[in-house]
């Protein structure tokens, strides 16, 4: 019964925010390739705003799992909504260990979830894509997982770091082409570098589209 209630609440929250974002922020979504519904992804997105996980969580076709700072859960209603969309609260101390965070993401992926990762490691302070950290490549190599690059444009102006309210700025979300690699790449010594080079290239290309 509880599982059914969770699914219903997830559907309600997702529909509500999709409608709200499309009306208030005139949010547009673009897919460069239709997803295989049987393929499980690491979703890698640029990070400029607290809106980012909400945006990706609403418009990705399945429930994503991701870690979010516990401060976002202080408002019980907003906390309940992002929890429904797959957010898992973590404290700053819990998230301090990079190895611990990577193990957490791998566990979520192994349990069958699509996982959302922000490979820049933190929010951009100027809205531009920052250099990517290597954790996403490590997870992809260990799990032999495809990566779905995503780029959000407009969220920085709508709700930059420190803002308490969302401005009615137009937002675009572009889901790129999945990055899939051979077993040889996943297992090679240089595999992580190859994965990172391809991911950064893909995200730069998505940035240029906006």
C-alpha positions as CSV (number, residue, x, y, z in Angstrom):
1,X,0.0,0.0,0.0
2,X,2.8,2.4,1.0
3,X,4.6,1.7,-2.3
4,X,1.4,2.5,-4.3
5,X,0.9,5.7,-2.3
6,X,4.5,6.8,-3.0
7,X,4.0,6.2,-6.7
8,X,0.8,8.3,-6.7
9,X,2.5,11.1,-4.8
10,X,5.5,11.0,-7.2
11,X,3.1,11.3,-10.1
12,X,1.3,14.2,-8.6
13,X,4.4,16.1,-7.6
14,X,6.0,15.5,-11.0
15,X,2.9,16.7,-12.9
16,X,2.5,19.7,-10.7
17,X,6.1,21.0,-11.1
18,X,6.1,20.2,-14.8
19,X,3.0,22.4,-15.3
20,X,4.4,25.1,-13.0
21,X,7.7,25.3,-14.7
22,X,6.2,25.3,-18.2
23,X,3.9,28.2,-17.3
24,X,6.0,30.3,-14.9
25,X,9.4,29.7,-16.5
26,X,8.2,28.8,-20.0
27,X,10.4,25.7,-19.7
28,X,11.2,24.0,-23.0
29,X,12.6,20.4,-23.2
30,X,14.6,19.0,-26.1
31,X,15.7,15.4,-26.6
32,X,18.5,14.7,-29.1
33,X,17.9,11.0,-29.0
34,X,15.0,8.8,-27.9
35,X,15.9,6.8,-24.8
36,X,15.8,3.0,-24.6
37,X,13.3,2.4,-21.8
38,X,15.3,-0.7,-20.8
39,X,18.6,1.1,-20.4
40,X,19.7,2.5,-17.0
41,X,21.7,5.7,-17.1
42,X,24.0,7.9,-15.1
43,X,22.5,11.3,-15.8
44,X,25.2,14.0,-15.8
45,X,24.0,17.6,-15.7
46,X,25.6,21.1,-15.4
47,X,24.8,22.8,-12.1
48,X,23.9,26.4,-11.7
49,X,20.9,26.5,-9.4
50,X,18.9,24.7,-6.7
51,X,16.3,24.3,-9.4
52,X,18.5,21.9,-11.4
53,X,17.6,18.6,-9.8
54,X,13.9,19.6,-9.8
55,X,14.1,20.4,-13.5
56,X,15.8,17.1,-14.5
57,X,13.7,15.1,-12.1
58,X,10.5,16.4,-13.5
59,X,11.3,15.9,-17.2
60,X,13.3,12.7,-17.1
61,X,10.8,9.8,-17.8
62,X,11.7,7.8,-14.7
63,X,12.4,8.6,-11.1
64,X,16.0,9.6,-10.6
65,X,18.0,9.1,-7.4
66,X,20.4,11.7,-6.3
67,X,21.9,13.2,-3.2
68,X,20.8,16.7,-2.0
69,X,22.1,18.8,0.8
70,X,19.9,18.5,3.9
71,X,19.2,22.2,4.1
72,X,16.8,21.8,1.1
73,X,14.6,19.6,3.3
74,X,14.1,22.2,6.1
75,X,10.9,23.3,4.4
76,X,8.8,20.2,5.0
77,X,6.6,20.6,1.9
78,X,9.5,21.3,-0.5
79,X,11.5,18.5,1.2
80,X,8.6,16.1,0.7
81,X,8.3,17.1,-3.0
82,X,12.0,16.7,-3.8
83,X,12.1,13.4,-1.8
84,X,9.3,12.2,-4.0
85,X,11.3,13.1,-7.1
86,X,14.2,10.9,-5.8
87,X,16.3,13.2,-3.6
88,X,18.2,11.7,-0.7
89,X,19.3,14.1,2.1
90,X,22.9,14.2,3.1
91,X,24.7,16.4,5.6
92,X,27.9,18.3,4.7
93,X,29.9,15.9,6.9
94,X,28.4,12.8,5.2
95,X,29.2,14.3,1.8
96,X,32.7,15.4,2.8
97,X,34.3,12.1,1.7
98,X,34.5,11.9,-2.1
99,X,35.0,8.1,-1.8
100,X,31.9,7.9,0.4
101,X,29.8,9.8,-2.1
102,X,31.0,7.7,-5.0
103,X,30.2,4.5,-3.1
104,X,26.7,5.9,-2.5
105,X,26.1,6.6,-6.1
106,X,27.3,3.2,-7.2
107,X,25.0,1.5,-4.6
108,X,22.0,3.4,-6.0
109,X,22.9,2.4,-9.5
110,X,23.5,-1.2,-8.5
111,X,20.1,-1.3,-6.9
112,X,18.5,-0.4,-10.2
113,X,18.1,3.3,-10.2
114,X,19.0,5.9,-12.8
115,X,21.2,8.3,-10.9
116,X,21.7,12.1,-11.3
117,X,25.2,13.5,-10.8
118,X,26.5,17.0,-11.2
119,X,30.0,16.4,-12.4
120,X,31.3,20.0,-11.8
121,X,31.3,19.1,-8.1
122,X,29.3,22.2,-7.1
123,X,27.2,25.0,-8.4
124,X,28.7,27.4,-11.0
125,X,29.0,30.9,-9.7
126,X,28.8,32.6,-13.1
127,X,26.4,30.3,-14.9
128,X,29.1,28.8,-17.2
129,X,30.1,25.2,-17.3
130,X,33.0,24.6,-15.0
131,X,35.8,21.9,-15.3
132,X,34.4,18.4,-14.7
133,X,35.6,16.2,-11.8
134,X,36.4,12.6,-12.5
135,X,34.0,10.8,-10.2
136,X,31.3,10.3,-12.8
137,X,33.9,8.5,-15.1
138,X,34.9,6.3,-12.2
139,X,31.3,5.2,-11.5
140,X,30.6,4.7,-15.3
141,X,33.8,2.6,-15.6
142,X,33.1,0.5,-12.5
143,X,29.4,-0.1,-13.5
144,X,29.9,-0.2,-17.3
145,X,27.1,2.4,-17.4
146,X,26.0,4.7,-20.2
147,X,26.1,8.4,-19.4
148,X,23.2,10.8,-20.5
149,X,24.6,14.4,-20.7
150,X,22.1,17.1,-19.9
151,X,22.4,20.9,-20.1
152,X,20.2,23.5,-18.4
153,X,20.1,27.0,-19.6
154,X,18.3,29.9,-17.8
155,X,18.2,28.4,-14.3
156,X,21.1,30.6,-13.2
157,X,19.2,33.7,-14.0
158,X,16.0,32.3,-12.6
159,X,17.5,31.3,-9.3
160,X,21.2,31.9,-8.8
161,X,23.2,31.0,-5.7
162,X,21.8,32.8,-2.6
163,X,18.4,33.6,-4.2
164,X,15.3,32.8,-2.2
165,X,12.8,33.2,-4.9
166,X,12.5,32.0,-8.5
167,X,12.3,34.7,-11.3
168,X,10.0,34.1,-14.3
169,X,13.0,33.6,-16.6
170,X,12.8,31.2,-19.6
171,X,14.5,27.9,-19.0
172,X,15.7,25.3,-21.6
173,X,16.6,21.7,-20.7
174,X,18.5,19.7,-23.4
175,X,18.9,16.0,-23.0
176,X,21.9,15.0,-25.2
177,X,22.8,11.8,-26.9
178,X,23.8,9.0,-24.5
179,X,27.5,8.2,-24.3
180,X,28.1,4.4,-24.5
181,X,31.5,2.8,-24.4
182,X,33.0,-0.6,-25.2
183,X,34.1,-3.0,-22.5
184,X,37.6,-2.3,-23.6
185,X,37.3,1.3,-22.7
186,X,35.5,0.7,-19.4
187,X,38.3,-1.7,-18.3
188,X,41.4,0.1,-19.8
189,X,43.8,2.1,-17.7
190,X,43.0,5.2,-19.8
191,X,39.3,4.5,-19.9
192,X,38.3,7.1,-17.3
193,X,40.2,9.8,-19.3
194,X,38.4,8.7,-22.5
195,X,35.0,8.9,-20.7
196,X,35.8,12.3,-19.3
197,X,37.0,13.7,-22.6
198,X,33.8,12.5,-24.3
199,X,31.5,13.8,-21.6
200,X,33.1,17.2,-21.5
201,X,33.0,17.5,-25.2
202,X,29.3,16.5,-25.2
203,X,28.4,19.0,-22.5
204,X,30.3,21.8,-24.2
205,X,28.4,21.1,-27.4
206,X,25.1,21.2,-25.5
207,X,26.2,24.5,-23.9
208,X,26.9,25.9,-27.4
209,X,23.4,25.0,-28.5
210,X,21.8,27.3,-26.0
